[in-house]
Amino acid sequence: MLFFAGITAAPLIGVRAQPKPKLRIGCASPGGSRNDRATGFTALFERLGELGYVEGRNLEVDFVLAPDSQDVLGAYKAFVRRGADLLLAMGSDIPLLAARVAAAGRVPIVMLATDYDPLEAGYVESLARPAGNLTGVYIRQPEVATKQVELAHELFPGNRRLIVWIDQAVRQQAEAALRAARSLGLDAQLLCDTAIECSWTDTFGSAFQRIQSFGSPPTLLPGSPFMRLYRDMICRMALERRIPLIAPQREFVEAGALISYGVRLDDAYRQVADYISRIAGGTKPADLPIEQPTRFELSVNKRTARELGIALPPIILARADEVIE
């Protein structure tokens, strides 16, 4: 069963750009919701508005929440049948693979790749000249996961255990985190919660029970749409159980995680908007190099640290881009 929803963005007042022809976009996700991506999509539509594309005026967007990969494929095929000008593939390569099949090389695809390397996977010929009908933004999340492990080691130098909590969308990040943990002599336990993979109504109680059975060690949350969707619940439950969380974005720290390191997702979504505008203006995806965000930020929640009785190293506080008091 597919759930269709239009994404609405508030029109920008005072836009002076020349009128643009109508643009039709299709985007499908194997889980999550519009609210899950509120920050990113707000930035996406703000930037599109700056570039002359406004929802309800000359921009039409179909967003589909699909329970499994076959429904994702069906959604993209439906977009193409209805005449989509461009397909968005966000997150893991599940949407991208479906979009490529549906597009059949004819419809442009803009990706936001967060848990796969499009070059290593063979989806593009090179980052500088991707060729074909695909381009977009590539976030090296596995490298971010490695940095998260290093931060955990800095924060808890006497601790030898680390939990890496994953779902189906973050396999490469998990592998990178485990390699980094082993290199630092840490005993990294992989927590693969299948409930996250098949349902977004789980309370995560069983996962937290398993973490507590290991002594409530620092727990790493790789970048995942499922984790983002339930970040408030996850961070609240972790704090209640005195489990320190090392998270991928500052939104988790705002929700109560101890620390985060990663890209600003709204910056990446704005980059995606630039690709959409250029392709809508006639540029071929093959001629647009794949970009990678260059801005990473470290956020710390001192209030959480106090509640957990953790002394934050001064060097980490000095490096932090944002500190919640």
N, C-alpha and C positions, 0 to 999 in steps of 0.2 A: 504494500500500500504506500502511495506517495502523498506527501503533504505539500501543497503548493502555497506559497505566500509571496505577496509583493513586498518589496523592501521600500520603505518610504523615507525620503530624506527631506528635511526642511529646505525650501528654496532659499538661496542666498540673495539678500537684498543688495541691489545696486550692481548686479552683474552687467558688464558693458561689452561682453564678447559678442562677436557676430553670430547670428542665428546658425545653429548647427542642424544638419539633417537628423532625423530620428534614428536612435541607436537602440538595438534590441540585444540584450545580454542574457545568457543562461548560466546559472551556477548551481551545482548540486553538492551535497555533503552527505557522507555516510553516518552522520550523527550530529548532535548539537542543535543549535537554534540560532535565530537572528540575534536574540539577546546575548547568547554566548559570544558573538562577534561584534557586539555593539560598538566597542571602542574602535576596532578596525574598520568596520563598515561606515561608521560616522566619518572617519578620516577619509575613506575612499570616496564617499559622496560629497564631502566638502571640497575635496580636490577636483572631482569631476565638475562640480558646480563652478569652481574657479575657471575651469577649462571650457565652460559653456554647455555642459550636459546636466540637466535638472530632471529628476524623477517627476513624472506627471506632465512634463512639458515636451521634452524631446528625448527622454530616456525611459526605456521600459526594461524592467529586470524581473526575471523569473528566478526565484530561489526555492530549491526543493530540499526537504529533509527526507532522506531515504534510509530505511532501516538496514539495508545490506547492499553489497556491491552490485548485485544484479539490478536493484532498483536505481542505483546511481547511473548505471548504463542506460536503463530505460528512460530516465529523466533527460539525459543528454541527447538521446535519439529524438525525444519529443521536442526538445529545443530546436534541433536542426530541422525537423519537419515543419515547425511553426515559423521558420525563417530567421532564426537568431543570426545576428551579424557577427557575434563573438561569443566564445565560451570561456568562462572563468573556472580554473581548477585550483582549489586552495587546500593546503595542508599536506597530507600524505599523497602518495602516487595513486591511490585508489581512484579519486576523481579524475586525475590526469589520464590514466589508462582508459577509463570509460570515455572521456572527452575525445581522445585520439581515435577511438573506434568510431564514435558517432560522427566526428567531423570528417573522417575519410580523406584527410588532407585538403579539404575544400574550405572549411570554416576556421578562421584564426582562433588560436587558443592562447590565453595569458595565464600563466601559472604563478602561484606563490608556493614554492617548494620548501617544506620545513623539515621533512624527515627522509629525504633521499637526495642523492646527487644526480641531477639530470644528465650530466656528462658521463659519469661512471655507469649509469644505468643504460646508456645508449639512446636516450630520448632526443638528444641534440648532438650535432656534429662537433660543436665547440661552444664555449661560453661567449666568445667574441662574435661568432657568426653561427647562430644555432641551426640555420637552414630549415626547410620545411615550413610548417604553419604554426610553430610554437616558439614562444619567448616568455620573458617574465622575470621574476625575482627569486633568487635562491638564497635561503638562510641556512648557513652551515650549523644546524642544530646539534649534530654529533660533536662538533668542536665546542659548542656551548656546554654540552653535558660534561665534557672533559673538564672544563673550567669550573663547573659546579662541584665536581668531586674535589678538585684542588681547594676550593673555598671551604668545603666541609672539613678537609684535613687541616686547614689553617685554623678554623674555628674550634676544632676539637682535636688538638694534636695528640692527646693521650688516648683517644678513642680508636679502636681497631675494627669497628663494625659499621657498616653502612647499608641501608636499605635502598634499593632502586625500584621504585614502584612504576610499573609500565602497563600499557595496553597495546592493542594491535597497531596503533598509529605511530609508535615510537620505538620500533625495533632497533633501528640503526643507532638512535641515541642511547638506548640501553646497552648495546654492545660497546659503544665508545666509553660509556661510564664504567662498565665492568673492566675494560682494559686499563683505564686510568686508575681505578681502585687497586687492581692487582699490582700495577707499577709502584704504588705507594705503600704496598704491604697491607692493604685493608682487606678485611673479610666482607665482601659485598654480597648481600643476599638479594636475589631477584624476586620481587613480589609481582607476579603476573595475575592481575585481578580480572578474570574472565567476565565478571559481572559488568565491568566497564565496557567490554567489547560488545556485549549483546543487549545492554539495557542502560538507560539513563534515568532510572528511578531507584537504583540501589542506594542504601544508606551508608555503604562502605564499612559497616560494622565488622564484618569478617576480616576485612583487610587490616583494620586497626587492631583487631585482636591478635593477628599474626605478628604485626609490628611489635606489639607489647610483649609477645612471647619471646622476642629476641632481646628484650630489655629496653624497649623504646629508644633505639639508636637514632642518630640523624637520618632523615629520609629524604631522598632526592626525588623530585617530581620533574620528569622531562617535559618538554613542550608538547602538549596534546590538546586537541579541541575538547576532548572529554573531560580532562582535568580542568581546563579553563571554565567549562560549563558549570562545574560543581566546586569551583575554588572556594566559595564562601563556606560551604558545608565542610569541605576537606580541611580547611584551615581552622575552622571552629572546633571540629572534632579532634584535630591534632593538638590544639592548644589545651583542650580539656584533659587530654591524656598525657600532656607534657612531652609531646614529641616534636623536636625541632625540624622544621621543613626548609629545605633548600630548593627554591622554586625558579622557574624560567623567566618570569616577567614580574614587574613591579606591582601589577594588580594583585598578585598573590600576597605580597608583603602588606599591601593596604588592607587585605582581608585577614591578616594575622600570621602569615608565614614569617620565619625568622629573617631570611635573606633571599635575594634573588639576583640572578645575573642573566642577561640576555638582551636581545634587540628590542627596540620600541616597535611594537607591532603597528601602531598607527603610521609610523614612518614608512614601513614596508607597504602598507595599503595605499599610501599616497603615491609611492613609486608605481604600484600596479595601475592606479588611475592614469598616470602619465602614459603608460604603455597603451591603455585602452584608447586614450585620446589620439595618440599618434597613429595607431592602426585604423581608427575610425576616419582619420584624415587621409588615409591612403598609403601609409608606410607598410611595407610587408614585414611580417614577423621575422622572417629570415634575415632582415637587415637591421634588426634591433638587438644589440648585445644583451645577454642576460646579466642583470645587475645583482650585486650583493650588498646588503646593508653594511655600512661602515661604523655606525653608531651603536655602541653597546653600553649598558648602564648597570650599575651595581646599586641595589637598594637594600636598606637595613631597617628592621623594626626594633627600636630600642625598648619599646613597651613590651613586646613579646619576650625579648631577652630578659627583662626584669622579672616577668612572670615565671619564666623558666629557670631563673637563677643563673643565667649565663653571662659571663664577663666577655664582652666583645673586645677583641684585640684593637688597640688604637690604630694600627696600620690599616685595618679594614674600614674603620670609621673614617679615616682620613681619605681613603680611596672612594668612598661611597658618593654616588651622585645624588642620592636622596636618603635622608634619615628621618624616620617617623619617630617622634619623641613620645 
